[in-house]
Amino acid sequence: MYRFDASRLDLAREYKARPFGEHSPDLQYLLNLMRTRETDGRHVLVMTQPHAQWTLARLTNGNQGPPRLTNVTFDNLEAAEWAVFRLRWEAMAGAPLPIE
């Protein structure tokens, strides 16, 4: 079973360089872990303008309720995905990701 290892900054760098497409097996395992953790309160993106704007949100009621939108928006999907990755990393590590 794969476990989160906060020392694997190489995986964060790999994701930042290529957030879309095929990933190394270790990065794919990490992404699967990040995406399948508890749903309540997990950070997600909501497309608020078709293919033009994404808003950071948090899941509510075990993903049964509407996402709670924040005031943080992005006009670049790569930047939005990186922001969510960093937030999920922090939630798992208990400390911010030391990569901007």
C-alpha positions in Angstrom: 0.0 0.0 0.0 1.3 3.4 -1.0 1.8 5.9 1.9 2.4 9.6 1.6 6.0 10.6 2.0 6.5 14.4 2.4 10.2 14.0 1.6 9.3 13.1 -2.0 9.6 16.6 -3.3 10.6 15.2 -6.7 6.9 14.1 -7.1 5.7 17.7 -6.5 8.3 19.0 -9.0 7.2 16.4 -11.6 3.5 17.4 -11.1 4.3 21.2 -11.4 6.2 20.6 -14.6 3.5 18.5 -16.1 0.1 18.6 -14.3 -1.7 16.9 -17.3 -1.0 13.8 -19.2 0.9 10.7 -18.2 2.7 10.6 -14.8 5.3 8.4 -13.3 3.8 5.5 -11.3 4.8 7.1 -8.0 3.2 10.4 -8.8 0.1 8.6 -10.1 -0.2 6.8 -6.8 0.2 10.1 -4.9 -2.5 11.7 -7.0 -4.8 8.8 -6.4 -4.2 9.1 -2.7 -4.9 12.8 -2.7 -8.0 12.4 -4.8 -9.5 9.6 -2.7 -8.9 10.8 0.8 -11.9 11.9 2.9 -14.2 14.1 0.8 -15.6 16.5 3.4 -13.6 19.7 3.3 -11.3 18.5 0.4 -10.2 21.3 -1.9 -11.6 21.1 -5.4 -12.0 23.3 -8.5 -15.3 24.5 -9.9 -15.4 25.8 -13.4 -17.3 29.1 -13.0 -16.9 30.3 -16.5 -16.7 27.7 -19.3 -13.0 26.9 -20.0 -12.0 30.4 -18.8 -12.3 30.6 -15.0 -12.0 28.1 -12.1 -12.8 28.8 -8.5 -11.3 27.1 -5.5 -13.9 25.4 -3.4 -14.3 22.8 -0.6 -16.5 19.8 -0.6 -19.3 19.6 2.0 -21.5 16.9 3.5 -19.3 14.1 2.3 -19.7 15.4 -1.3 -23.4 15.3 -1.0 -23.9 19.0 -0.6 -22.9 21.8 -2.9 -19.2 22.8 -2.9 -18.4 25.9 -0.8 -16.8 28.4 -3.1 -14.0 30.7 -2.0 -13.0 34.1 -3.4 -10.0 32.5 -5.1 -10.3 32.3 -8.9 -7.9 31.3 -11.6 -7.9 32.0 -15.4 -5.3 29.4 -16.0 -6.1 25.7 -15.3 -2.5 24.7 -14.8 -2.1 27.3 -12.0 -5.4 26.2 -10.5 -4.4 22.6 -10.4 -1.0 23.5 -8.9 -2.8 25.5 -6.2 -5.1 22.5 -5.3 -2.1 20.1 -5.3 -0.3 22.3 -2.9 -3.3 22.6 -0.6 -3.8 18.8 -0.6 -0.1 18.2 0.0 -0.3 20.5 3.0 -3.4 18.7 4.4 -1.5 15.4 4.2 1.9 16.6 5.3 0.7 18.9 8.1 3.0 21.6 6.6 3.1 23.7 3.5 4.8 22.3 0.4 8.2 24.1 0.2 8.0 24.6 -3.5 6.4 27.7 -5.0 
